[in-house]
Amino acid sequence: MKIGLTQNDYPIKRNILNKVSGCEYVFLRKNNNLFHSLSTVKKILLRKKTDIEGRYFFYQKPKIDILHLYNDINYSSQKWVTSFETLVPRFPETKNDHQKTEPQHIRNEKTENALKQIGKRNCLGIISISNAAANIQLELLKNYPEFQEIIKSKLSVIHPSQEIIPRNSQEIYQNTEIFNLIFVGTQFHLKGGPEMIEVLKKLRQKYNFRLSIVSSFKTDNYVTKVTEKEALETKEMLKKEDWIEIFENIPNEKVLELIKQSHIGLLPTWSDTYGFSVLEMQAAGVPVITTDIRALPEINNEDCGWLIHLPQNRLKQALYFTDEQREELKRTLKVQLENILESIFTNPEQLPEKSANSLERIKKNHDPLMVSEKLKAIYSKA
């Protein structure tokens, strides 16, 4: 069976590419996407960028059995599946509906037409990578009751697969004279980096630890709204700390080596659709401190790690939409993170048990064979 893919980026590799043995994966040309081609022409002629997000349409049908998209909608007659991390269609008219104190959606024809495509027989299924995203999808469908039943019948949840990362955790946790902490996140500020540093600087007065930061300090323009200048200043400030080591743009193999040397993982994030780095840490037996937004409480808990409970709306999105909410979020994050770290540093004997539970959680819930069988069942509908 030939599976057509439109991209070769990290989410595709993490959720789709080579996940089903016996399938051949074919990368399609971007100029085979009608919307992409129209966008390119318009950009050249009018110097205007056209939004093509969430749309895929063949004008030259490729020789594939199934098109497997990520966050996109197919408008052609090709049999297709889409995986998503928040909802589909992912349009400007939909993708921020959940990012409000009270989530809401304004019904529109563009979204209606996209949902109509999902309802057609050539759509084999839509796959959410978390229950949190599935709930956001169901929330959208409340505004389009005519599509609720058919799309709900096509909706499934398949968490990403994760291979076990071998290491000798027993040996690691026998030596806790210096705790090795690790933070992995491209967007340092969005992932709670500044609040983490503030807490760790305070605890440095009492405890001995080192911190590895894997980040490109990329800015975000929708949550923290930090500027590139501010991000650069943060990075330069951190480079002056002798207990912090920064790694930028390193291969994943190097990231995994750093994880394997660590006692504790940190992801005190403001906003995250999933938290792939959490899976990699747990797969190496490294328990993680995370917040409890979106998919994170589905992949982390008090048995295998620690949760920071943030103020959030009913769709598990942290509340950061007003100045008051942002200040409360920062305060809550710092207070709980400090308490958790104090507990770890004063009671390190909890680490081996959480390490073992992390590993078992990955084996039980992210088994590559289990994920393969679930995808194969959907593909078999073709």
Helices and strands as residue ranges (DSSP letters): E 2-5, H 10-15, E 24-27, G 30-32, H 34-46, E 55-56, E 66-70, E 73-74, E 80-84, H 109-119, E 123-128, H 131-141, H 145-154, E 155-157, H 169-174, E 179-184, H 193-203, E 209-214, H 228-239, E 244-247, H 252-260, E 264-267, H 276-283, E 288-291, H 296-299, E 306-308, H 323-346, G 348-350, H 351-365, H 368-379
